[in-house]
Amino acid sequence: MSESPASLERAAARNLVENYLRVKPGENVIVESWTHTLSMSSAMVDEVRRVGGSAFLVYENDDAWWRALERKQAQLLGRLSDPEWAALKAADVYVQFWGPGDSARVEKTPEKNLDEWATGWVDRWYKMARSTGLRGGRMAVGWVTDSRARQWGVSKERWMNGLLEACLADPKEMAASGKRLARVFSGTKKVRITHPNGTDVEVALAGVPPAVYDGYPHPKNKAYMESDMMANFPDGRLRITLDAKTAEGRIVSNYRSYDETWFPWTSYSGGSFDFSDGKLTSFSFEEGEAAFAKRYAQGKPGKDRTGSLSIGLNPKIRNMPYFEPMERGCVQLVVGANNIRGGSKSPNDTGSISLAGSEISVDGTPVVRAGKIL
């Protein structure tokens, strides 16, 4: 991949640095890149310097990383060096790109090895980052790989350009619409979702304040989970915790859904969930049903209960692989993960349905219609 950024990469980087991360002159910014993300990383470094910030590029070479893993050194990969910890402590802003780039190979790697790499430093990292008030973001362009594009049957170029364009969204606009919706979705109200495709389902709120993911980092706000202190680029959604005992009716997808795993791979399309008396009673998918059924069968008690509802806020996203729930007005209903943000205890393994163009009403009052936030 060329290290020379394209014009769209430069535009996205400028918007992220200026309007999301709000880098100030003299601030220290760490940009962590992999081999396949060097082009966009270069654009981020350039924009940090343009506004007067000091950029420190940390580069992880994919080949060297895999060789260490082959030598059974996953634990070593999961330890940050003393200079890295020192840099983190001195940093004001942190930009992280997902990697490595061979996602198909990642999927074949034993989960134990990935856990040794990924979790050895995480708790300490977040504790230090929160104590210093680090502002940070994770760059989703790192998800765009040749193997994922082939698996999902999408154009890699179109996918990449869509993600970069989504990073051009105005975070102030998403923050404003998110806060407006959050007020509506507070308390213990009933929510009804309808669509001409046969969707008509009613769920209830758990009374937990919704979380607004507007693209801004929220390092000091303890209303967000530890991992949520880092923003995702792009982002734009309102996440609402649901009452696990209330669900009635049917929801039918018109977008794909995915395994909610660390490295997403399996996707499902043409799905529907049926609920009765608060429980998921049946599901179906035109594509991926066998894989979903296997995953669901391995779930723990509570897998048949509603977990959360999200509503997309990003006006620049349109039917983008893995980021469909962030499309403005798109609704995502998750089951089996109600232990997040104050819900009742149930497993983290999740399944979801995403639906664009629906009407969403709260206690009988429409708040979203045909993808438009009212």
The 8 nearest C-alpha neighbors of each residue, nearest first, counted from 0:
[[1, 35, 2, 38, 37, 34, 36, 3],
 [2, 0, 3, 38, 4, 37, 35, 5],
 [1, 3, 38, 37, 4, 0, 41, 39],
 [2, 4, 1, 38, 5, 41, 42, 39],
 [5, 3, 38, 42, 8, 39, 2, 9],
 [4, 6, 8, 7, 9, 3, 38, 39],
 [5, 7, 9, 8, 10, 4, 11, 42],
 [8, 6, 10, 9, 5, 11, 163, 164],
 [9, 7, 11, 5, 6, 10, 4, 39],
 [8, 10, 12, 6, 42, 7, 11, 13],
 [9, 11, 7, 13, 12, 8, 6, 14],
 [12, 10, 8, 14, 13, 166, 9, 167],
 [11, 13, 9, 15, 43, 10, 14, 42],
 [14, 12, 10, 16, 11, 15, 46, 17],
 [13, 15, 11, 17, 18, 12, 16, 167],
 [16, 14, 19, 12, 13, 18, 17, 20],
 [15, 17, 20, 13, 14, 21, 22, 18],
 [18, 16, 21, 14, 15, 13, 22, 19],
 [17, 19, 21, 14, 15, 16, 20, 170],
 [20, 18, 15, 215, 21, 16, 17, 214],
 [19, 21, 16, 22, 15, 18, 17, 134],
 [22, 20, 17, 18, 19, 16, 23, 15],
 [23, 21, 20, 16, 17, 26, 52, 24],
 [22, 24, 26, 52, 25, 21, 50, 51],
 [25, 23, 51, 52, 26, 50, 22, 53],
 [24, 26, 52, 51, 23, 53, 27, 22],
 [27, 25, 52, 24, 23, 91, 53, 28],
 [28, 26, 53, 90, 91, 52, 54, 92],
 [27, 29, 92, 54, 93, 90, 53, 91],
 [30, 28, 55, 93, 54, 56, 94, 31],
 [29, 31, 94, 56, 57, 93, 55, 95],
 [32, 30, 57, 95, 56, 58, 96, 94],
 [33, 31, 58, 96, 36, 57, 37, 40],
 [32, 34, 59, 36, 35, 58, 60, 98],
 [33, 35, 60, 36, 37, 61, 32, 59],
 [34, 36, 33, 100, 37, 0, 141, 38],
 [37, 35, 33, 38, 34, 39, 32, 40],
 [38, 36, 40, 2, 39, 34, 35, 41],
 [37, 39, 2, 4, 41, 40, 3, 36],
 [40, 38, 42, 41, 37, 36, 8, 4],
 [41, 39, 37, 43, 42, 38, 36, 32],
 [40, 42, 44, 38, 39, 43, 37, 45],
 [41, 43, 39, 45, 40, 9, 44, 4],
 [42, 44, 40, 12, 46, 45, 41, 47],
 [45, 43, 41, 47, 42, 46, 54, 40],
 [44, 46, 42, 48, 43, 47, 41, 49],
 [45, 47, 49, 43, 48, 44, 13, 42],
 [48, 46, 52, 44, 49, 45, 50, 43],
 [47, 49, 52, 51, 45, 46, 50, 53],
 [48, 50, 46, 47, 51, 45, 52, 44],
 [51, 49, 48, 47, 52, 24, 46, 23],
 [50, 52, 24, 48, 49, 25, 47, 23],
 [51, 53, 24, 25, 26, 48, 47, 50],
 [52, 54, 27, 28, 48, 26, 25, 51],
 [55, 53, 28, 44, 29, 27, 47, 52],
 [54, 56, 29, 30, 28, 57, 53, 27],
 [55, 57, 30, 29, 31, 58, 54, 44],
 [58, 56, 31, 30, 32, 55, 59, 29],
 [57, 59, 32, 33, 31, 56, 60, 34],
 [60, 58, 33, 32, 61, 57, 34, 64],
 [61, 59, 63, 34, 62, 33, 64, 58],
 [60, 62, 64, 63, 99, 34, 59, 65],
 [63, 61, 65, 64, 60, 66, 34, 67],
 [62, 64, 66, 60, 65, 61, 67, 59],
 [65, 63, 61, 67, 62, 66, 60, 68],
 [64, 66, 68, 62, 67, 63, 69, 61],
 [67, 65, 69, 63, 68, 64, 62, 70],
 [68, 66, 70, 64, 72, 65, 69, 63],
 [67, 69, 65, 71, 72, 70, 73, 66],
 [70, 68, 66, 71, 67, 65, 72, 73],
 [69, 71, 67, 68, 72, 66, 73, 65],
 [72, 70, 68, 69, 73, 67, 74, 112],
 [71, 73, 75, 68, 67, 74, 70, 76],
 [74, 72, 76, 116, 68, 75, 115, 71],
 [75, 73, 77, 115, 76, 72, 116, 78],
 [74, 76, 72, 77, 78, 73, 116, 79],
 [77, 75, 73, 74, 116, 78, 72, 67],
 [76, 78, 116, 119, 74, 75, 117, 120],
 [79, 77, 75, 76, 120, 119, 80, 74],
 [78, 80, 83, 77, 81, 120, 84, 76],
 [79, 81, 83, 82, 78, 84, 85, 75],
 [80, 82, 84, 83, 85, 79, 86, 78],
 [83, 81, 85, 84, 80, 86, 79, 87],
 [84, 82, 86, 80, 85, 81, 79, 87],
 [85, 83, 87, 81, 86, 82, 88, 80],
 [84, 86, 82, 88, 83, 87, 81, 89],
 [87, 85, 83, 89, 88, 84, 90, 82],
 [88, 86, 84, 90, 89, 85, 83, 128],
 [87, 89, 85, 86, 90, 84, 131, 127],
 [88, 90, 86, 87, 85, 91, 27, 131],
 [91, 89, 27, 87, 88, 92, 28, 86],
 [90, 92, 133, 27, 26, 28, 134, 89],
 [93, 91, 28, 134, 135, 133, 90, 29],
 [92, 94, 135, 29, 28, 30, 134, 95],
 [95, 93, 30, 136, 135, 137, 31, 29],
 [94, 96, 137, 31, 138, 30, 136, 93],
 [97, 95, 138, 32, 141, 137, 31, 98],
 [98, 96, 141, 142, 138, 95, 139, 99],
 [99, 97, 100, 141, 33, 96, 142, 101],
 [98, 100, 101, 61, 33, 97, 102, 34],
 [99, 101, 98, 102, 35, 144, 61, 141],
 [102, 100, 104, 103, 99, 105, 146, 144],
 [101, 103, 105, 104, 100, 146, 106, 147],
 [104, 102, 106, 105, 101, 146, 107, 147],
 [103, 105, 107, 106, 102, 101, 108, 146],
 [104, 106, 102, 108, 103, 107, 101, 262],
 [105, 107, 103, 104, 108, 102, 262, 264],
 [108, 106, 104, 105, 109, 103, 110, 102],
 [107, 109, 105, 106, 110, 104, 112, 113],
 [110, 108, 111, 112, 107, 113, 106, 105],
 [109, 111, 113, 112, 114, 108, 106, 107],
 [110, 112, 114, 109, 113, 115, 108, 116],
 [113, 111, 115, 114, 110, 109, 73, 116],
 [112, 114, 110, 116, 115, 111, 117, 109],
 [113, 115, 117, 111, 116, 112, 118, 110],
 [116, 114, 112, 74, 113, 73, 117, 118],
 [117, 115, 77, 73, 113, 114, 76, 74],
 [118, 116, 114, 115, 77, 113, 119, 121],
 [117, 119, 121, 114, 120, 115, 116, 77],
 [120, 118, 77, 115, 117, 121, 78, 116],
 [119, 121, 118, 123, 78, 122, 124, 77],
 [120, 122, 124, 118, 123, 119, 125, 117],
 [123, 121, 124, 125, 120, 126, 118, 119],
 [122, 124, 126, 121, 125, 120, 127, 128],
 [125, 123, 121, 127, 122, 126, 120, 128],
 [126, 124, 128, 127, 122, 123, 129, 121],
 [125, 127, 123, 129, 124, 128, 122, 130],
 [126, 128, 130, 124, 125, 129, 123, 131],
 [129, 127, 125, 133, 131, 130, 126, 124],
 [128, 130, 132, 126, 131, 127, 218, 125],
 [131, 129, 127, 128, 132, 126, 133, 219],
 [130, 132, 128, 129, 133, 127, 88, 91],
 [133, 131, 129, 218, 130, 219, 128, 134],
 [132, 134, 128, 91, 131, 92, 218, 135],
 [135, 133, 92, 216, 218, 93, 91, 132],
 [136, 134, 93, 229, 92, 94, 216, 230],
 [135, 137, 230, 229, 94, 231, 95, 232],
 [138, 136, 95, 231, 96, 232, 94, 230],
 [139, 137, 96, 232, 140, 95, 141, 231],
 [138, 140, 141, 142, 232, 137, 97, 233],
 [141, 139, 142, 143, 138, 159, 162, 96],
 [140, 142, 97, 139, 96, 143, 98, 36],
 [143, 141, 140, 139, 144, 97, 98, 100],
 [144, 142, 141, 140, 159, 155, 147, 145],
 [143, 145, 147, 146, 142, 100, 148, 102],
 [144, 146, 148, 147, 149, 155, 143, 101],
 [145, 147, 149, 148, 144, 103, 150, 102],
 [148, 146, 150, 149, 144, 145, 151, 102],
 [147, 149, 153, 145, 151, 155, 146, 150],
 [150, 148, 152, 146, 147, 151, 145, 153],
 [149, 151, 147, 148, 152, 146, 264, 153],
 [150, 152, 148, 149, 153, 147, 266, 320],
 [153, 151, 149, 150, 148, 154, 147, 155],
 [154, 152, 148, 151, 155, 149, 158, 157],
 [153, 155, 157, 156, 158, 148, 152, 149],
 [154, 156, 158, 148, 157, 159, 153, 143],
 [155, 157, 159, 158, 154, 160, 161, 153],
 [158, 156, 160, 154, 159, 155, 161, 153],
 [157, 159, 155, 161, 156, 160, 154, 162],
 [158, 160, 156, 162, 161, 157, 155, 163],
 [161, 159, 163, 157, 162, 158, 164, 156],
 [160, 162, 164, 158, 159, 163, 157, 165],
 [163, 161, 165, 159, 164, 160, 158, 166],
 [162, 164, 166, 160, 165, 161, 11, 159],
 [163, 165, 161, 167, 166, 162, 160, 315],
 [166, 164, 315, 162, 167, 163, 316, 168],
 [165, 167, 233, 163, 164, 11, 168, 232],
 [166, 168, 164, 165, 11, 14, 169, 163],
 [169, 167, 166, 165, 315, 170, 313, 314],
 [168, 170, 172, 171, 167, 173, 18, 166],
 [171, 169, 173, 172, 213, 174, 214, 168],
 [172, 170, 174, 169, 173, 175, 213, 18],
 [171, 173, 175, 170, 174, 169, 176, 168],
 [172, 174, 170, 176, 213, 175, 171, 312],
 [175, 173, 171, 177, 213, 172, 176, 170],
 [174, 176, 172, 178, 177, 173, 171, 179],
 [177, 175, 179, 173, 178, 174, 180, 172],
 [178, 176, 174, 180, 179, 175, 211, 173],
 [177, 179, 181, 175, 180, 176, 174, 182],
 [178, 180, 176, 177, 181, 182, 175, 183],
 [179, 181, 183, 177, 182, 178, 176, 184],
 [182, 180, 178, 184, 183, 179, 209, 177],
 [183, 181, 180, 185, 179, 184, 178, 209],
 [182, 184, 180, 181, 185, 179, 361, 366],
 [185, 183, 181, 182, 180, 186, 209, 239],
 [186, 184, 182, 183, 208, 206, 181, 209],
 [185, 187, 206, 188, 184, 204, 207, 205],
 [188, 186, 206, 204, 205, 203, 185, 189],
 [187, 189, 204, 203, 186, 362, 190, 361],
 [190, 188, 203, 362, 361, 202, 204, 191],
 [191, 189, 361, 202, 201, 360, 203, 362],
 [190, 192, 201, 360, 200, 359, 202, 361],
 [193, 191, 359, 200, 199, 358, 201, 360],
 [194, 192, 199, 198, 358, 357, 191, 359],
 [193, 195, 357, 198, 196, 197, 358, 199],
 [196, 194, 197, 198, 193, 357, 199, 356],
 [197, 195, 194, 198, 251, 253, 252, 193],
 [198, 196, 195, 194, 199, 251, 250, 249],
 [197, 199, 250, 193, 194, 251, 249, 196],
 [200, 198, 193, 249, 192, 248, 250, 197],
 [199, 201, 248, 249, 192, 247, 191, 250],
 [200, 202, 191, 247, 190, 246, 248, 192],
 [203, 201, 246, 190, 245, 189, 191, 247],
 [204, 202, 189, 242, 190, 188, 245, 241],
 [203, 205, 241, 187, 242, 188, 206, 240],
 [206, 204, 242, 241, 207, 187, 240, 203],
 [205, 207, 186, 187, 204, 185, 208, 240],
 [206, 208, 205, 209, 240, 341, 185, 186],
 [209, 207, 185, 206, 210, 181, 239, 186],
 [210, 208, 239, 238, 181, 207, 211, 237],
 [211, 209, 238, 237, 212, 208, 239, 223],
 [212, 210, 237, 177, 213, 236, 209, 238],
 [213, 211, 236, 235, 214, 237, 210, 234],
 [212, 214, 235, 174, 173, 215, 170, 211],
 [215, 213, 234, 230, 212, 170, 235, 231],
 [214, 216, 19, 213, 230, 217, 20, 170],
 [215, 217, 230, 229, 134, 228, 218, 135],
 [216, 218, 228, 220, 219, 215, 229, 134],
 [219, 217, 228, 132, 220, 129, 216, 134],
 [220, 218, 217, 132, 221, 129, 228, 130],
 [219, 221, 222, 217, 218, 223, 228, 224],
 [222, 220, 223, 219, 224, 225, 218, 217],
 [221, 223, 220, 224, 210, 340, 208, 219],
 [224, 222, 221, 227, 220, 228, 225, 210],
 [225, 223, 227, 226, 222, 228, 221, 340],
 [224, 226, 227, 228, 223, 125, 221, 129],
 [225, 227, 228, 224, 229, 125, 223, 230],
 [228, 226, 224, 229, 225, 223, 230, 217],
 [227, 229, 218, 217, 226, 225, 216, 230],
 [230, 228, 135, 136, 227, 216, 226, 231],
 [229, 231, 136, 216, 214, 215, 135, 137],
 [232, 230, 137, 136, 234, 233, 214, 138],
 [233, 231, 138, 234, 139, 137, 166, 136],
 [232, 234, 166, 231, 165, 214, 162, 139],
 [235, 233, 214, 232, 231, 213, 325, 212],
 [234, 236, 312, 313, 213, 325, 212, 311],
 [237, 235, 311, 312, 212, 325, 310, 211],
 [236, 238, 211, 310, 309, 210, 212, 177],
 [239, 237, 309, 210, 209, 308, 236, 211],
 [238, 240, 209, 308, 307, 309, 241, 237],
 [241, 239, 307, 205, 207, 342, 306, 204],
 [242, 240, 204, 205, 307, 306, 203, 243],
 [241, 243, 205, 204, 203, 244, 245, 240],
 [244, 242, 305, 304, 245, 241, 306, 337],
 [243, 245, 277, 242, 246, 304, 278, 305],
 [244, 246, 277, 202, 203, 243, 242, 276],
 [247, 245, 277, 202, 201, 274, 276, 275],
 [248, 246, 275, 274, 201, 200, 276, 277],
 [247, 249, 200, 274, 199, 273, 201, 275],
 [248, 250, 273, 200, 199, 198, 272, 274],
 [249, 251, 198, 272, 271, 200, 199, 252],
 [252, 250, 271, 198, 270, 197, 249, 272],
 [253, 251, 354, 270, 353, 254, 352, 269],
 [252, 254, 354, 269, 355, 251, 353, 255],
 [255, 253, 252, 353, 354, 268, 256, 323],
 [254, 256, 268, 267, 266, 353, 257, 253],
 [255, 257, 267, 266, 352, 351, 353, 268],
 [258, 256, 266, 265, 267, 259, 255, 263],
 [257, 259, 260, 265, 263, 266, 350, 264],
 [258, 260, 257, 349, 263, 261, 350, 348],
 [261, 259, 263, 258, 262, 264, 348, 257],
 [260, 262, 263, 259, 258, 264, 113, 117],
 [261, 263, 260, 264, 106, 102, 105, 259],
 [264, 262, 260, 258, 261, 265, 259, 257],
 [263, 265, 266, 262, 258, 147, 257, 106],
 [264, 266, 258, 257, 263, 267, 287, 290],
 [267, 265, 257, 256, 264, 258, 255, 287],
 [268, 266, 287, 256, 286, 255, 257, 284],
 [269, 267, 255, 286, 270, 284, 285, 256],
 [270, 268, 285, 284, 252, 253, 286, 271],
 [269, 271, 284, 252, 283, 268, 251, 285],
 [270, 272, 251, 283, 282, 250, 252, 284],
 [273, 271, 282, 250, 249, 281, 274, 251],
 [272, 274, 249, 281, 280, 279, 248, 282],
 [275, 273, 279, 247, 248, 278, 280, 246],
 [274, 276, 247, 278, 277, 246, 280, 248],
 [275, 277, 278, 247, 246, 245, 274, 244],
 [278, 276, 246, 245, 244, 275, 247, 274],
 [279, 277, 274, 304, 303, 275, 276, 280],
 [278, 280, 274, 303, 273, 281, 304, 275],
 [279, 281, 274, 273, 278, 275, 282, 303],
 [282, 280, 273, 279, 272, 283, 274, 271],
 [281, 283, 272, 271, 273, 284, 280, 270],
 [282, 284, 270, 271, 288, 285, 272, 281],
 [285, 283, 270, 288, 269, 286, 268, 287],
 [284, 286, 269, 268, 270, 288, 287, 283],
 [287, 285, 268, 284, 267, 288, 269, 270],
 [286, 288, 267, 290, 289, 291, 284, 266],
 [287, 289, 284, 291, 290, 286, 292, 283],
 [288, 290, 292, 291, 287, 293, 286, 284],
 [291, 289, 293, 287, 288, 292, 294, 265],
 [290, 292, 288, 294, 293, 289, 295, 287],
 [293, 291, 295, 289, 294, 290, 288, 296],
 [294, 292, 296, 290, 291, 295, 289, 297],
 [293, 295, 291, 297, 292, 296, 290, 298],
 [294, 296, 292, 298, 297, 293, 291, 302],
 [297, 295, 293, 294, 298, 292, 299, 291],
 [296, 298, 295, 294, 293, 299, 292, 348],
 [299, 297, 295, 296, 302, 348, 294, 300],
 [298, 300, 302, 346, 301, 297, 345, 348],
 [301, 299, 302, 345, 298, 346, 303, 335],
 [300, 302, 345, 303, 304, 335, 299, 346],
 [301, 303, 335, 300, 304, 298, 299, 334],
 [302, 304, 279, 301, 278, 335, 334, 305],
 [305, 303, 243, 278, 301, 334, 335, 302],
 [304, 306, 334, 243, 335, 333, 307, 241],
 [307, 305, 337, 336, 334, 333, 241, 335],
 [308, 306, 240, 241, 333, 239, 332, 305],
 [307, 309, 332, 239, 331, 238, 333, 240],
 [308, 310, 238, 331, 237, 330, 239, 236],
 [309, 311, 330, 237, 236, 329, 328, 331],
 [310, 312, 325, 236, 327, 326, 329, 328],
 [311, 313, 327, 235, 236, 173, 325, 326],
 [312, 314, 235, 327, 326, 315, 325, 316],
 [315, 313, 327, 316, 326, 312, 168, 165],
 [316, 314, 165, 313, 168, 164, 317, 326],
 [317, 315, 326, 165, 314, 313, 319, 318],
 [316, 318, 319, 326, 315, 323, 161, 314],
 [319, 317, 323, 320, 316, 254, 326, 322],
 [318, 320, 323, 322, 317, 321, 316, 158],
 [319, 321, 322, 323, 318, 158, 255, 153],
 [322, 320, 323, 319, 257, 256, 324, 255],
 [323, 321, 319, 320, 324, 325, 326, 318],
 [322, 324, 318, 319, 325, 326, 321, 320],
 [325, 323, 311, 322, 326, 329, 331, 330],
 [326, 324, 311, 235, 236, 323, 322, 313],
 [327, 325, 311, 316, 313, 329, 323, 324],
 [328, 326, 312, 311, 313, 314, 329, 325],
 [327, 329, 370, 311, 371, 310, 372, 326],
 [330, 328, 355, 311, 326, 310, 327, 324],
 [329, 331, 310, 354, 309, 353, 324, 355],
 [330, 332, 353, 309, 352, 308, 324, 354],
 [331, 333, 308, 352, 351, 307, 353, 330],
 [334, 332, 351, 307, 306, 350, 305, 308],
 [335, 333, 305, 306, 350, 304, 349, 336],
 [334, 336, 302, 349, 304, 306, 346, 301],
 [337, 335, 306, 347, 346, 338, 349, 334],
 [336, 338, 306, 342, 339, 345, 343, 335],
 [337, 339, 344, 342, 343, 345, 336, 341],
 [340, 338, 337, 341, 342, 336, 240, 306],
 [341, 339, 342, 338, 240, 207, 224, 337],
 [340, 342, 339, 338, 207, 343, 240, 337],
 [341, 343, 338, 337, 339, 340, 240, 344],
 [344, 342, 338, 337, 345, 341, 243, 242],
 [343, 345, 338, 337, 342, 346, 301, 336],
 [344, 346, 301, 338, 337, 336, 335, 343],
 [347, 345, 336, 348, 335, 299, 302, 301],
 [346, 348, 336, 349, 335, 345, 338, 337],
 [349, 347, 346, 335, 336, 298, 350, 259],
 [350, 348, 335, 336, 334, 347, 259, 333],
 [349, 351, 334, 333, 258, 335, 348, 352],
 [350, 352, 333, 332, 256, 334, 331, 353],
 [351, 353, 332, 331, 252, 256, 354, 333],
 [354, 352, 331, 252, 254, 330, 256, 324],
 [353, 355, 252, 330, 253, 329, 254, 331],
 [354, 356, 329, 357, 330, 370, 253, 328],
 [357, 355, 369, 370, 329, 354, 328, 358],
 [358, 356, 194, 369, 355, 193, 368, 370],
 [357, 359, 368, 193, 367, 192, 369, 194],
 [358, 360, 192, 367, 365, 191, 366, 357],
 [361, 359, 365, 364, 191, 363, 366, 190],
 [360, 362, 190, 364, 363, 189, 365, 191],
 [361, 363, 189, 364, 188, 190, 360, 191],
 [362, 364, 361, 360, 365, 191, 190, 189],
 [363, 365, 360, 361, 362, 366, 359, 190],
 [366, 364, 360, 359, 367, 361, 363, 358],
 [367, 365, 373, 360, 359, 372, 364, 368],
 [368, 366, 372, 359, 358, 371, 373, 365],
 [367, 369, 358, 371, 370, 357, 359, 372],
 [370, 368, 356, 357, 371, 358, 367, 328],
 [369, 371, 328, 356, 368, 329, 327, 367],
 [372, 370, 368, 367, 369, 328, 373, 327],
 [371, 373, 367, 366, 328, 370, 368, 327],
 [372, 366, 367, 371, 368, 365, 180, 370]]
